[in-house]
């Protein structure tokens, strides 16, 4: 017996539609605190003098700093059918360094929807692309993330 898909037309309509943009200014203190929090002693993130002598000519942010920046609200509603979510991982591409003083705009979109059944029971896999662009219009990074939505009450464990 075939099971009915949880992927609605409303969900399909959300695929490929950009979220609202969210914009952030990269501030030296935030970069320093982030580097301290992740235990990265790289002077390019903390010491202006050392960073000025580098090929970057000034302070830059660790690549993972972008994880602290979220995209804006969804512009097309997306109602998830399951109450629980797991982070299925992310793939990153980096194109330009993020510099202190940059203004970064973040936009995301749903890239794909798939269903599968596993140890958690029925699951909805949502792929999301997030693009990070600086004030010059240069894409500094792209992230492809997978989210796994499921309902523990329907799982087999």
C-alpha positions as CSV (number, residue, x, y, z in Angstrom):
1,X,0.0,0.0,0.0
2,X,1.5,3.4,-1.0
3,X,1.6,6.1,1.6
4,X,0.4,9.6,0.8
5,X,3.1,12.2,0.4
6,X,3.4,14.9,3.0
7,X,4.8,17.3,0.4
8,X,2.0,19.7,-0.3
9,X,1.5,22.0,-3.3
10,X,2.3,24.9,-0.8
11,X,5.6,23.3,0.0
12,X,6.4,22.8,-3.7
13,X,5.5,26.4,-4.4
14,X,8.2,27.5,-1.8
15,X,11.0,25.7,-3.6
16,X,13.4,28.1,-5.3
17,X,11.8,31.2,-3.8
18,X,14.2,33.6,-2.0
19,X,13.6,34.5,1.6
20,X,13.7,38.2,2.7
21,X,17.2,39.5,2.8
22,X,18.9,40.1,6.2
23,X,21.9,42.4,6.4
24,X,24.7,42.4,8.9
25,X,27.7,44.6,9.5
26,X,30.9,42.7,10.4
27,X,32.2,44.3,13.5
28,X,35.7,43.8,14.9
29,X,34.6,43.0,18.4
30,X,32.1,40.4,17.2
31,X,34.8,38.7,15.1
32,X,37.2,38.7,18.0
33,X,34.6,37.3,20.4
34,X,33.6,34.6,17.9
35,X,37.3,33.6,17.4
36,X,37.7,33.4,21.2
37,X,34.5,31.3,21.5
38,X,35.7,28.8,19.0
39,X,39.3,28.7,20.4
40,X,40.9,30.0,17.2
41,X,44.1,32.1,18.0
42,X,44.7,33.2,14.4
43,X,45.9,36.8,14.6
44,X,44.1,37.6,11.4
45,X,40.9,37.6,13.5
46,X,42.2,39.5,16.5
47,X,45.3,41.6,16.0
48,X,44.9,44.6,13.7
49,X,48.7,45.1,13.2
50,X,49.3,41.5,12.2
51,X,46.3,41.5,10.0
52,X,47.4,44.7,8.2
53,X,50.7,43.0,7.3
54,X,48.9,40.0,5.8
55,X,47.7,39.5,2.2
56,X,44.2,40.6,3.4
57,X,45.4,44.1,4.5
58,X,43.2,44.0,7.7
59,X,41.1,41.9,10.0
60,X,39.0,39.2,8.5
61,X,36.4,36.8,10.1
62,X,36.8,33.1,10.5
63,X,34.9,31.3,7.7
64,X,32.5,29.8,10.3
65,X,31.5,33.3,11.4
66,X,28.9,33.3,8.7
67,X,27.0,30.7,10.7
68,X,26.1,33.5,13.1
69,X,24.1,35.2,10.3
70,X,20.6,34.1,9.4
71,X,18.5,34.9,6.4
72,X,15.3,36.8,6.7
73,X,11.7,35.5,6.9
74,X,10.4,33.1,4.3
75,X,8.4,34.9,1.6
76,X,6.3,31.8,0.8
77,X,4.9,30.0,3.8
78,X,6.3,26.5,4.4
79,X,4.5,24.4,6.9
80,X,6.5,21.5,8.1
81,X,4.3,18.4,8.8
82,X,6.6,17.0,11.6
83,X,7.4,18.4,15.0
84,X,11.0,17.4,15.2
85,X,14.1,18.4,13.2
86,X,17.7,17.2,12.9
87,X,20.6,19.0,11.3
88,X,21.5,16.7,8.4
89,X,24.8,18.6,7.7
90,X,26.0,21.4,5.5
91,X,28.4,21.9,2.6
92,X,30.1,25.2,2.2
93,X,31.8,27.0,-0.7
94,X,33.9,30.0,0.1
95,X,34.8,32.6,-2.5
96,X,36.0,35.8,-0.8
97,X,37.2,36.6,2.7
98,X,34.7,38.3,5.0
99,X,36.4,41.5,6.2
100,X,35.8,43.6,9.3
101,X,33.6,46.5,8.0
102,X,31.9,44.4,5.3
103,X,28.1,44.5,5.1
104,X,26.9,40.9,4.5
105,X,23.4,40.2,3.0
106,X,22.0,36.7,3.6
107,X,19.3,35.1,1.5
108,X,18.1,31.5,1.5
109,X,15.8,29.4,-0.5
110,X,14.5,25.8,-0.4
111,X,16.4,23.9,-3.0
112,X,14.7,20.5,-2.8
113,X,12.3,18.3,-0.9
114,X,12.4,14.5,-0.6
115,X,10.7,11.9,1.5
116,X,12.1,8.7,2.9
117,X,11.5,6.2,5.7
118,X,14.2,5.2,8.1
119,X,14.8,4.4,11.8
120,X,12.9,7.6,12.7
121,X,9.9,6.6,10.7
122,X,8.7,8.8,7.8
123,X,11.0,11.8,7.2
124,X,11.0,14.9,5.1
125,X,14.4,16.0,3.9
126,X,14.6,19.7,3.1
127,X,17.7,21.0,1.2
128,X,18.2,24.8,1.7
129,X,20.7,27.0,-0.1
130,X,22.0,30.1,1.6
131,X,23.9,32.8,-0.1
132,X,26.1,35.4,1.6
133,X,26.9,38.5,-0.4
134,X,29.0,41.6,0.5
135,X,28.3,45.3,-0.1
136,X,30.2,45.1,-3.4
137,X,27.7,42.4,-4.7
138,X,30.4,39.7,-4.4
139,X,29.2,36.3,-3.2
140,X,31.5,35.5,-0.3
141,X,30.0,32.1,0.4
142,X,27.3,29.6,-0.3
143,X,25.9,27.0,2.1
144,X,23.8,23.9,1.2
145,X,22.1,22.5,4.3
146,X,20.0,19.5,4.9
147,X,17.2,19.4,7.5
148,X,15.5,16.2,8.5
149,X,12.0,16.6,9.8
150,X,10.3,13.7,11.5
151,X,7.8,12.7,14.2
152,X,9.0,10.6,17.1
153,X,5.6,9.1,17.6
154,X,5.7,7.6,14.2
155,X,9.2,6.2,14.5
156,X,10.0,2.5,15.1
157,X,12.4,3.0,17.9
